[in-house]
Amino acid sequence: MRKRPLLYVVVCWIAGNAAASMLTAGRLLAAWAGVSLLLAAALMSGRWSRKHLILLWVTLALGGAYWEWNDLRNTSVLPQALGMPSARLEELAVAAEGTIVSTVERDGDRVDFTVKLDSIRSSGSPAVSLSNGGEDKSVMPTSPDGTIGSGHTAVAGPAHGEQIAVQLKLQAEQEIAVAASWRRGDRVILNGTLTSPSGARNFGGFDYRAYLRNRHIHWLLKVAGTGQVDASSPAAWSFRTLLRWNDDVRAQLGEELESLFRKKDAAYLKGLIIGMQDELDPATYRQFSRLGLTHILAISGMHVAVYAGFLLFLLSRLRFTRETALTVTLLLVPAYVLLSGAGPSVVRAGLMSMIALYAARMGVLKDGMHILAASALLMLVWEPYFLLNVSFQLSFLVTAGLMVYVPLAMPLVAALPRRLGSAVAVTLVAQLVSFPLTIYYFNQFALLSFAANLALVPFITFAVLPAGTAALLLGGIWPAGAKALAHAVEWMNDVTFNAVEWTGRYAGISIWRSPSLLWIALYYTLLYALLWILKHYADMSDAPLYAEDETRPLEGLQPLSKAPHSASAFPGDPERARTLIRYRIAAAVLAGSFGLLLYAGYRPERLSPEGSVSFFDVGQGDSMLITTPEGAHILVDGGGTMSYGSKEAWRIRRSPYEVGAKTLVPLLKKRGIHRLDAVILTHGDQDHAGGLQAVLEEIPVSALLFNGTLAEREEYIKLMKTALDRGVKLYGVHRGMTLTPDDSAKLTFLWPEPMNPAGEEIPVLEKQNPASVVFRLDMSGTSFLFTGDVDMESEERMISAVRASRETAFPVDVLKVAHHGSKSSTGGVWLEFWKPRAAVISAGVNNLYGHPNGEVLERLSAARTTVFRTDQHGEIQMRVLPEGISVRHKLEGK
């Protein structure tokens, strides 16, 4: 505390912030009271300074209070401004006036930007000012048809308006040029429809609403075409004008890179040099991501360090004094931070550099941990929600970890040459420190990540980055020289891309479930203790037995053949020998504990042997995950993103939404699904099969079970080819077959009838629904019936077949309703036969088909069946317990 008071203060501030962000008000007060009692006990013990304990207690309380104060203020003013509750704002047509406060980004036919509102009104109502003071002078002239006129006057006086995310859908290709002319700082008037961001609909799923709220955005404004936007340049200079100029400079640099390099290289170097990642090829990003190399693709602290170091070197060569060089570099660091996009990691590095440069200039505060703590405090006071930013967390954690753990790890690499040993230690520590957050947020880790980072990070940082930057700077001075250098950089990029692609094939990707905060805390504690023990063991082993000024025994009087580091190797110092033995035992215990912790994090299901069935919310589609008590995982269908007709080339987005890649695969990884023992594809329609392509590409699958037919769709043929290429066993299932994944579960297939009894070529079936795979799952005394999109005719034929064969008991506990609740399925005879206690309907919110149909809901009600719906409840999880089925769902429902 005495050596690093600021560090302890900042840790308490962060702890207060974190507790307030995770706990409800009541639990926060209880936690604060508990900490107060602990500090009081520490104070009474007399071992701690009263002044220090009170300082830490006050800082902890202030950190929590500051978060709560900011969080309570982070609410939307639109309901109050428009005079109606939030529920009525949904899909409300409004006219809004404000200022663009972000870059304007286009992806295909969609344009996104953020507007800070000055005033807003619903259609047919006068404008409502969002200013906190001053006279309301907002005017929004409209024509009789409701479109926006061109004349308007700005709000007078202070206007602290709400930020709103604008999503504009381009209506024609000619509108691209119009949207490209909009810039940060422009005054805009927009006609659009308000909608609230969607929250997480699956347990552990991405929460877009929370993501935007952490950026102080509560509403989306959806605009149809540029004709609904009236934009004009700002009339007066403001700080946004500086940011506008910065955007222009970045855009010009991006254009210069495009003129010098191939398209793929230009997109890659834009991220590497100026922090513009939006044009990077998604396939390239995925390859880097698999190896844990995405930090290379963005501006990070290393870039700031290289930039500052180059400036200091250049100024010293120009004969500037040390003090002048430090001052000039300090003043130029903010310019680079702005130019590179000012992401959290860059801001952190920029602040640290500025503080360190100032400290060096003044000859004070040279402790790196103090500088890191000061940077964190400044950023969190400015914006508390930085604490929830993944980039912020990784940047500060890895930087702190390097400062703490690298000195402990250096003895482990003492046998290597100094520079190589330092590089190995830094890379190893960075991997170890970032590992918990990597698996917490991204749920995968590449075994070759260490080797890839050790080889590629220095190459890219000290070769590709300087050469690419030099080519960019030469472009306006000596084009021929810049082009020649660009060719060399392209060759180096080819080396990088080929190395990443090749290594990615053998990366050894392991999938991890998101660990608990307790697991993460134990990880860092055991890692520190283990490295501390190993360092002190190495230091004591390598230290000379006698001090330089001590009298040594005559040579030859002591045996020299004993094994090193044994108790008899130090006969003159038995206490040292005993200490080394204790270090060995402690290291073995800690290493064993560390290994057990990793195993518990990798295979948590072994610690909780209970079966479950999860009905994912994948929109208008089906996807279910069966987990048996013994840990087998079976995925039933994969949902799918529906597309209607072919799109014009200009409308196609770089990374369009696809339910398998964006929803299903992340959910499976977050739950630690290392391998799927089977995937059951009930039939070949897109809303059941489409998402499985991403599943096969990202997660190992042992077997794919399908209805024994092929669908005439390119996506379906690609899916089957991917399965064959990856060695997945294909089985065409039919009535009478069974699957026993383990002793606790059994699947009995009831449909379809055998499609290819003679073993001939697999038939192509246009209408897939009637041939859907239907099976019954019996697990730990409970039963589930899965039905695909089977129709009533098939239901009745199935009932006859089951009655005739007596192959399965009739009643079931849970029925998966067929075809999303279509009226062509789930007939009264079907319900009477199976007598389900509960039913689950998978349907999309406000889907175009009107699913579930009212008649089906009436039949279920008449059968006294409890109904759960993904469109109302989100994901539905059913845990199979000895006392019965326990149900929980993500949303409250209606």
N, C-alpha and C positions, 0 to 999 in steps of 0.2 A: 504493500500500500504506500509506503514511504517512497519507494523508488519509482513507481509508476502510478501516481494517484489518478491521472486522467484516464488511464486504462480501466481501473476499477469503476470509476464514475460512469464511463461509457457502457461498460458491461451491465451495470445496474440499470442504466437508461434503456438499453436494448431489452433487458429482461422485463422491465415494466411495460414497454411497448408490446413485446411478444405476449405477455400474459393478458394484457387488455385486448389484444387482437383475437385470442383464442377462447377466452372465458366470457361467460355471461356476467352481468353486473354483480349478481349475488355471489357467484363463485369467485369473481375477482376480489370482492371485499373479504371473503373468507380466506383466500390465499394471502392477501395483504396482511390480515390479522395473524395468520400463522407465521409469516415471515417476521412480523413485528415481535411475536413471542420468542422466536429463535434469536433475533438480534438482542432482545432484552436479556435472554439467558446468557448470550455471549458477553454482554456488557457486565452482567453480575459476576461472571467468572474472573474478571479482572485481567484477562489475557489480551484484550483488544482495547485499543484507544477509543475513549468515548467520542471524541471528535470525529474519528474516522467512521465509526459505526453510525452515528447520527447522519453524517454526510451521505453514506451509502443508503440508509433508510429513506432519507428525504429524496435522493435521486431516483430510487426505485418508485416511490410514490408519485413523484413528478412525471416520470416516464409514462406510467400507466394513466395518470390524469391527462397528460398532454395528448395521448392517443385517443382517449375517450372524448376529449373536447373536439378534436379534429373530426373524429368519426361521427359524432352527433351533428356536426355542421355539414357533413357530406350527404345532403338530402336534396331531392329535386324541389324546385320552386314552381314547376309548371302546374301542378294541381291547384296551388293557391293562386297563381297568376291567371289561370284560365277559369277559376271558380268551379271546378268539378273534381270529383275523386279520381284517383289514378286509374281505376277500372274503366272509367268512361273515356279516358284519354286514348285507350287502345284503339287503333285504326281511325283516329280522329283526323280529319282533313284540316290542316292549319296553313297559315302563311307566317313565315318567320323572317326576321331581319337580324343580321349580325355580321361578324367578321370572321374570315377564315383564319384559323390559328394553327394550322398544320400544313404539311405539304399535301398536294393533290395527287393522289395515286390512282392509276388506271390499270386494271387487269381485265383484259377482254372487253366485255360490254358493261363492266361495272367500274364506277368511279367512287372513291372514298376520300373524305376529308372531314375535319372537325371544325365546327362553327361555334363561336362564343356569341350567344344570343343577346341582343339588346331589347327586342320586343317580339311578341308573338300574339296571334289571335286565331281563333277557330274561324272556319269559313263563314262569312256573313256577319262576323262580329268585329267591333273596333279593335285596333291593336292594343296590346297590354304591355306596358314597359316592364322590364326586369331590373331596372336600376334601383339601387338602395336609397337614392336621394336625388333631389333636383326635380325640376318640372318635367313631366312627360310630354315630349314633343314628337313622339313616334308617329309617322304617317305611312300607311301602306295602301296606296291607291290600287284599286282593282277594277277591272272591267266587268260588265254585267255577267260574263261567262265565268268569272272567278279567277281568271289569270292575273298575273302581277303586272302592274304598269311600270313604266320606266322611271317615273319621277319619285323621289323620296328624300326625306331629310333625316339626318342622323340624330340620335338621342343626345340631348344636351345634358351636361353635368356628369357626375360619376356614374358609371353603369357597370356593375359587377355581375354580369350575366352568367347564365348556366351554359355549360358546354354540351353540345349535342353532336352525335356522330351521324353524318350524312352518308347515305348509300344511294347513289344515283345510277339508274339503269339507262344506258344509252339506247335510244330508239332507232338510230340510223348511223351509218358509218361516218357521215358528214359531221356528226356531233363530236367526234374525237378531237378535231382541231379546236372546237369551242372549249371543251373541257381542258385541253392542254394550255389554253391561254390564262386559266385561273391560277392565281398564286396566293401564297400566304400574305395576309394583310388586306386582301380585297374585301370590300363591302359587298354583301350579297343579300338579296331578298329571294326567298324560296317558297314555292308551293309544294306541299308534300303531305305524307301521312305519318302520324306518330305511331310508334310501336315500341314496346318495352323489349330489351334484350332478353333472350332466352336463358334461363338458368340451367343448371345441370339436371338432366333427366335420368341419369344412371348413377349409381353409387360409385364415386370416384371419377365421374366423368368431368369433362371440361365445363367450367361454369363461366359462360360468356358474360353474364350479368355481373358477376363479382369482378371479372377481369376489367370491364369498363368502369365499374364503380371505383375501383382502385385508381382510375384515371379521371375521377370526378365526372363521369358521364353516366347518365341515367336513362336516356332515351335515344332511340334511333329515329331519324327522319328519312323516310323512303321517298325518293323523288323520281318521277318518270320523265326522263329526257332533259336536255339542257334548255328546252323552251320554258321550263318552269323555274329557271334561275336567271336573275338579273344581277350581273356582277359589275363592279366599278372599282377603279384603283383608289387607294387611300388618299385622302386630301392632305393629311398632315403627317409629319415624321413621328415615329414612335419606336419603341424597342423592337416591335414586330418588323419594322422597316429593315433593321439590321439583320434579323433572321431571314427576311425576304432576300436581301442581298446575298446572304450566306447560301440560301437555297439556289440562287442563280449561279453562284460560283461553283457549287457542287455539281449542278446540272452541266455547266460548261466543261468541268473537268471530266464528267462522265462521257460527254460527247467526244472529248479529245481521246479518251481511252478507246472509245468505239472506232475512231478513225485510225488508231494505231494497231489495234489487236483484232484477232478473230472474235466472232460473237461470243463464243464460250469463254475465251480468255478475258474479254472485256468485262463480262458479267462477274467473273471470279475476282478480277482485280479491282472492280468497283467496291466490292465488299472489303477487300484486303486493304485498300489504300484510303478510301473515303467513306467507308461504312455504309454503302448502298447495296443491300442484299436482295432487294425485291426482284431483280432480274436473273438471279442465279438459277440455273437449271435444277429443278426438283430432284432429278435422278442423281446429280452430282452432290447435292446436299445430303441425300440419303446415304450415299457412299461414305462421305465424311462422318456422318452421324453414327454409322455402325461402328466406326473405329474411335469414337470419342474425340473427333478432331474439329467439331463445329466451332470451337473457340478460335480456330485459325481463320475462319471465314468472316469474322467480325473484328472491328477495332477493339483492342483490349489494352490492358496496362502495358504490355510489352511494346506495343506501337508507340505509346506515349514516351516510354523509356528510351526507345531508339531515337525518336524525334528529339527529345531533350538532349540526349547524349550527342547526337550529331550537331545540334546547334552549339553546344558547349565546345565541341572539338573545332568546329568551323570558326567560332569567335576567337578561340585561343590561337588558331593559326593566323588569324587576321590581326594578332597582337593586341587584342582587347585585354584589359586588366581582368583579374579573376572576379572582382566585385562587379565590374560592368557586365561581364559575360553572364554572371548569375542573374543580374537584374534584367537584362534583355531577354534571356531565356524565360524567366518568370513571367514577363509581360506577354511573351508570344505563346506560351502554353495554352491559355484560354482560346486563342484563335484556332489552334489545332483541335481542341476539344469540340468547338463549334463546327469546324469544317468536317470532322469525322462523325457528326451526328449526335454527339452528346448523350450516348447511352450510359447507363449506370456504371458499368465497369470503366468507361473512359473518364467519366466525371470523377470517379474514385481515384483513378491514376493521376488525373490532372490536378486534383486537390492535393494529393500526396506530393506530387512533384513541386507544386507551388510552395507548399509548406516547407518541404525539404530544401528547396532553393533559397527560400527566405531565411531558414534556420542556418544554412551554410553561409549565407551573406552576412548574418549577424553573429555567427559563431555560437549559437545556442540551440538547444533542443535537437540533439542529433539522434535520439532514440527512434528507430523505425516504428516500433509498436505504438509509441505516443503519436507519431504522425498519422498512422493508420486510424487510431482511435479518434483523433481530432477530425479527420476526414469523414468518418462514419457519423459522428455527432452532428457535424455541419449539414450533411445530407439528410439525416433523419429529422432534424429540426425544420429544415426547408420543406421536406416532403416525407411525412411518416410512412406513407404507403410504399416507399422504397424498400422497407423491411420485407414486404411480401414479394418483391421482384426476384426472380430466379437469378438473373444476371448479377444483381446486387449481392445476393447471398453467396454465390460462388466466388465472385471477385474478392470480397472481403475475407471469406473463409480460407480460400486458397492462399491469399497473401499472408494472412496471419499464420496459417499452417506452415508456410515456407520459413517464416521467421522463427517459429517455435520448434518444428520438427527437423529441419535440415541440420542444425548443429548436432542433434542427437543421432542422425543417420550417417553423418560423415565418417565415423569410425568403421562403419560397415563396408565402406568402399575405399578404405585406406590403401588396399593393395593395388588399386588402379592408379594410372597417371593422374596428376592433380586435376587437370581440366576435364578429363573424361569422368573422373570420380565425382567432381562437382556437378556435371551435367546429369549423371546417373542419379545422384542424390536428389537433385532438384526435381527431375522428372518423376522419380519414384514417390517422393513426398507429395507432389502435386496430384498424382494418381490416387494415393492412399487417402489424402485429405478430401478430395472431391468425390470419392467413391460413394459415401452415404447419400449425398445430395443428388448424385447422378442416378442412382437406383431409385431414390425417392420420387424424382420428377420424371425420369425417362425410362425407368424400369428395365434397363438392359446394360450390360457391361461386356466389352470385348476383351478377351484374354490377351490379344495382341495390341491392345491400346497402348501399353507402356512402350513396346518396341516402336510402334508407329509414331508416337509422340517424340520419342528419343531421336528418331532418325529424321522426321519431317519438320518438326517445329524449328530447329536451328536452320535447316536448309531454307525454309520459307521465310523465316524472320531475317536472316542475315544474307540471303542471296536474292530470292524472288522479290521481297518487299523493297529493298533498296534499288534493285535494278528496274523494277516496274515504276517506282517513283521517279527515278532518274529519267526514264523514257518519257514519262508524263511531263516533267519539267522541260525536257529538251524539245518537246513537240512544238512549242511556240517560238523556239530560238533556232534550232537546227533540225528541221523535219527529216532530212536524210539520215542523220545520226540517230534520231529517235526511232526511226523505222528499223534501222539495223539492230539497235538494242532491243526493240520490241520482238524481233525474231528470236533473239537469244532467250528472252523471257518466255516466249511461247514454247521453246524447246524445254525450258525448265518446268513449265507448267505441264507439259506432256509427261515428263518424268514423274511429277507429283501425281497427276491423275492416274497414270498407269500403275504407280506404286499403291495408291489407295484402292484402285479396282482389284488388283491382284491380291493385296493383303486382305481385302474384304471377303474374298472367297474362303479364306482360312482364318477368319477373325476369331472364331470360337465364341460366338455371341451367347451369353448366358442371360436369361430372363429372371428378374428379381421382383418380388412383390414389394410395394412401397412399405418401408419399415416404419415402426413407431418412433416417436421422439425419444422414448426411453432407450430403444435399441441404438439409436444414433448417439445418444449421450454415452452409453456403455462402450460403443465402438471407439470413440475418441479417447475415453479414459483408459481403456485397455491398450490402445495403440501407444499413447504417451508413456504409460507405465512400462510397456515392453521395450520400447526404444530407449527409455531412460536406463533400464537395467542393462541392456546390451551395451550401451555407451560406457557406463561405469565399469562393466566387466572388462570391456576392451581396454579402457584407460588404465585400470589396475593391472591387467595382464601385461601390458606393454611398458609399464613404468619400471625404471631400474630398481633392483632390489636394494641397493645401497645408495645413499646420497653421495654426491661427488666429493664431499669433504670428510666422508667416513672412512675409517680404517677397514680394509677388506681382508678377509682370510686369505692365507696363502693358496696359490693355485695348486690344485691337485689334492687338497684335503677334503673336498666335497665331491660326491659322485656327480658326473655330468650326463649320465645316460638316462636319467629319469624323464618321464613324459612331461612336457611343459604343462603348466597350469594345474598340476596335481598337488596334493597337500605336501608330498615329500619334495616337491620341486622348490619349496621355500622353507627349508629347515630353520633358517634364521629368522623367519617371520611367520610363525604358525597362525597368528591372527589374520594375516593377509590371505593365507591359504583357506582358512575357514570362511572368510568373507567371500572369496571366489566361489566356493562350493554353494554358499547360500544364494549367490547371484545366479548360479546355474539352475538351482532348484526353482527359484522365483521365475526365471525366464521360461523354464519348461511349463510351470503352472500357468503363467500368463499366456504363453503361446497356445496351450491347450484350451484355455478359456476363450481366447480370441477365435480359435477354430470352431469351437462349439457355438459361439455367437454368430459366426458367419453361416454355419449350417442351419441354425434356427431361423436366420433371416432368409435363407435360400429355400428351405422346405418348411414353411410355417404350418402347412396343412397337417403335417405329421403330428403336430402338437394339439390338433383339434379334430379328432376323428368323428365327423358327422357329415351326413349327406346333405345335398342341397340342389335345388333347381332354380336357376335365375332366368327370368324372362326379360331380355334386354329391350329397351325402348330404342328401336332403330327406325322410327318413323313408320311409313306405310310398308311394313315388311315383317318378317319373322326371324328371330334368332334367340336360341335358348342354350344355356350351358348347364349340363348335368355334372355334378361332382359327387362321386360315391364316397362312402365312409372310409374306404381304403385308399382314396386319393386318385382314382381314375377320373379323367376329364373327357367328356363327350360333348361336342358342339353340334347342335341341331340347327341347320340353316344359318345363313349369314347376312340376311337382309340384302338390300341393294338399292342403289340410287337410280331412279327411273329417269330416262331421257326420252323426249318426244321429238322425233325428226332430227335431221342433221342441221348443225349450226353453220352459219357463215364463219369464215376463217377469223375475221376480226372479233367475233364474239367469244371465241374459245379462250378460256383462262389458262394461265400457266399451271396452276395447281387447283383444279376444281374440286369441290367437295365430293368425296366418295365415302359412303358410310362404312365400308370395310376398313379403309386406311385411317379415317379420321375418328371413327367411333369404336368399332368392334375390336380392332387390334390393340389400341391403347387400353381398352377395358380388360382384355385378356391378360395383357402384360402387367397391368397394375395389380392384378390378382395373383400374379406369380405363376401363370400357366406356362410351364416350361415346355410341355409337349401335350398335344391332344391325342389321346388314345384312339379316338375315332371322330370323324366328322360325318354326320348324317345329312345328306341333301335330299329333302323330301321330294322335290321335283325341280325342273329346270327353269322355272320362271325367274326373271331378273330380280324380283323383290325377295326371293329366297336364296338365289345362287350368287348374285352380283358381288356381295361383300366377301365371299369366300376366296376370291382371287388374292386379295391382300393377306388373308389369313395364311394361305399356303405359302406365300412369299416370305412371310415374317416369322411364322411359328412352325416348328416341326410337327408333322402329322403322320401317324402310323397307318391309318386306313381311311378311305373315303367310301362310304356306303351310299348308293343311290338307287333309283327305281328301275335300273336295268335298261333305260332308254336314253336316247340323245335328243337334245333340243336343237333346232335349226337356228342357232344364234352364234355369232362370232365369239361373244363373251363366254358362252358355255363351252365351245370347242377349245378356247384358250385355257379355260379352267381345267379341263380334263388333260390337256397336253402338259400343263404345269404340274399336275399331280403325277403324271407318268415320268416327267423329267426329274422330279425330286424323289422318285422312288416310293411314292405313296401307293399302297396296295388298294386296288379298286374292287369293290364287291357289288354286284347287282342283287339286291335283296328282294324277297317276296314272301307271301304268306306262308307260314309254317317254319320260318327260320328263327333262330334265337341268337342272342349275343350275351355272353356272360363276362363283363369286364373284370369282375372279381367275385368273391364269395358273398358280398353284401348286396349285389344288384344283378338284375336280369332283365333283358329287353326281349320281348316277344313281338315279332313282326306279324301284323294282321293283314296288310295290304301293301302292294298290289298283288294280283295273280301273277304267276310266272310269265314274263314277257318273251322269253326266248328258251323254251324248254328243250329244244333240240341242240342248243349250244351254238347256234349259227351267229351270223354277224349281228351286232347290237342294233336293234331297230330304232328308227327316228320317229318320234311321236310329236305331232304338232300341238295337240291339246294335252297339256301335262297335268292339269288339275285332277282329273278323275283317277290318274295313276299315281297320285301322291303316296309316299311311304307313310303308313300308319303303324304305330307300335305302342305297346304298353310297357311301361317301366315299373317294375316292382323293386322297391328299395327299403329295407329295414321296416317291413310291415306296412308300407304305404304304397299307393299306386297312382301313376300318372298316365294319361292317354294323350299322345301327340298325333295330330291329324293332318298336317300340311294344309292343302287347299282342296281336300276331297269334297265331292258334291253329294247330294242326297241319294242319287241312284247308287253310287258306290257305297254309301253308308248302309243302305238296305241290303245290298249284296253281301257286304261284310258281316252284317248281323246274321244272315242266313248261314254263312260259312262258319262263323264262330259257334253258333248253336249246333251245327251239325258235327263239328269236330270236338267240341268241349275242350278246346285247347287253352282256354284262359277263363278265369272267373269274371263274372259280368260287372259287378259294381266297381267304380273307381273313385278315388278321393278327389283327383283334380283332372279336369278336362281342358286341354288346349283347344279352344274353339277354332274350327276350320275356316279358312279363307277370310280371316280378319273380321268375322261376323257377317259375312254375306248371307243374304236370304236364301241363296241356293244351297246352303249347307246347314248342318246342325238342326235337323228335323226333329219333330216331336217324338217319333219312334226311336230315333237315336238316343235322345235324352232319357226316354223311358227305359231303354235297354241298359244303359251304363249308369244311370242314377248318380251323376257326379255331385259331390258336396260343394265343390268350388269349380269355377271356370275362369280361364284367362283368355282375354282377347287382345291380340296385337294389332294395333291400328295407329295410323298417323293422325296428329292433331289437325282438325279441319280438312281431312283428306277429300279429294275430289269425288270419291265413290260413295260417300255417305256411310262408310263403315264405322261402327257396327250398325246393321239394319235394325230398325225398331221391332220388326217381327221376331227376330232372333232374340232380342232382349226380353220380349214378352214370353217367349217359350222358356227361356232360362228362369225367368221369374216364376212362371207356372210350375216349373220343376223344383222350385225352392232351392235354387243353386246360387251361392254367393258369387258375384261377378267382380273380377278385377280387370282393369283396362289400362294398357300402356299409354293411351292418349290422355287418360285422366290421372293415373297413378305413377306414370313413369316406369322405371324398372321395378319389377315385382320379384322378390326373393322369398323362396319357401325352403326353410330349413327342416330337415327330417330328424325329429327328436324322439326319444323313447316314449314320451307322453303324447306325441302327435306331431302335427305340422305347425311350425311357427312362421307367420307371414309378416313381412315388412315391405313397404314400398317407398320409393324416393319422394313422391309428391303426395299431398294430402288427399287429392281426389275431390270428387263432388258428392 
